[in-house]
Amino acid sequence: MSRTKLPRCGAAAFLLTAFVALTSGAGQSLAGAGAPIRAIDIEPTPNPSVSYNEMAQAMGLFAKHGLAYQVGPKLGGGGPARVQAVATGATEVATSDIISAFGGIYAGADVRILLVMTPYGDEQVWGRSQFKTMKDALHQTWAVASLAGSQRFNAQMAVEGLGFKPDDFRFVPIAGDDGARLQAMDTGRTQLATLSHLGAVLAEAKGYTKDVHVLIPHTAKYTAPIPRLVVIARESWVKGHQDEATRYVEMMLDAGRQWVHNAKSWVDPADKIYRNAGLNRQQLNTAWQDFRDGGYFTVNGGVNYAATQKVMDLFFRLRNESPNQYLSKLSDVYDTGPLRAALDKMGLAEGTPGLPDQPDWYKSAAAH
């Protein structure tokens, strides 16, 4: 496999060319006074499990933290499009998966991770009814969003935690949301599938569980604290906007700390932005409980260097790549300046018992 190195300016030009057709008609401001900040989520259709900016806006947190939410470009696809949006300046911050962030940094894009929204990346693994355990399903097909994305990485780390080898299952890319992977499994195209907790609740609510059932309720029980969904920004923007970046990080910590301790704080905004999904408040509460029990919500910013190193090692191994001048060490991945400032101000918080959001890099203001 070729490992041609793009100069940083060349990578930016490539991203700009790929992105130009997607950025027309960027959103207008949705809030009044406050420092304007453009932000986009991982999916264009609001989904409370990944639409962190939409959720924060519904909770009134942008205004509370002195920010004015501007909706960035509505994009199809997953993390790579969000990395492109940040790298080309179409948005200040975006939610992406960590693997796409690695890929952008590796190509020389001016992108850094500000904080991790899902310290454990917790998901469910479902299978056809004939499989009673994961051992029964060895060497079967397994639907994931993509072969190079973080969902596959998370699945492989989970099966390693269960005592299997990462290649003991045959991963099949099924792009799209949970429904696409559920359908692939329900029709027999694949025998296993990874679902989010919200997707699992939807499957049960819509009666799609006749021939399929859950095999692993929480992948987080078998993995290290794997950073999964992350908030990214251009490093050059952060350096010139330390105040806005810090307030944005404080806002997301505020949201996560409410969500981990109070079901209503998550269910209320979820009900607003997910109104047409067909789930009632009781079902949303079930989803919240599953997310919370899996350590999904960030309370201290989710940055754990030891866990990130494991993901980065797997990133290079599965891509058959080697570190380059853009991505070789953890300082290439994170800009923890705003997160450090936020934690100095807000202090560390308790997360999910047994699945703590523990920043192994951070020392309090009194200690540094």
Buried (B, 14 or more C-beta within 10 A) or exposed (E): EEEEEBEBEEBBEBBBEBBEEBBEEBBEEEBEEBBBBBBBBBBBBBBBBBBBBBBBBBBEBBBBBBBBBBBBBBBEBBBBBBBBBBBBBBBBBBBBBBBBBBBBBBBBBBBBBBBBBBBBBBBBBBBBEEBEEBEEBEEBBBBBBBEBBBBBBBBBBBBBBBEBEBEBBEBBBBEEBBBBBBBBBBEEBBBBBBBBBBBBBBBBBEEBBEEBBBBBBBBBBBBBBBBBBBBBBBBEBBEEBEEBBBBBBBBBBBBBBBBBBEBEBBBBBBBBBBEEBEBEEEBBBBBBBBBBBBBBBBBBBBBBBEBBBBBBEBBBEBBEBEBBEBBBEBEBBBBBBBBBBBBBEBEBBEBBEEBBBBBEBBEEEEEE
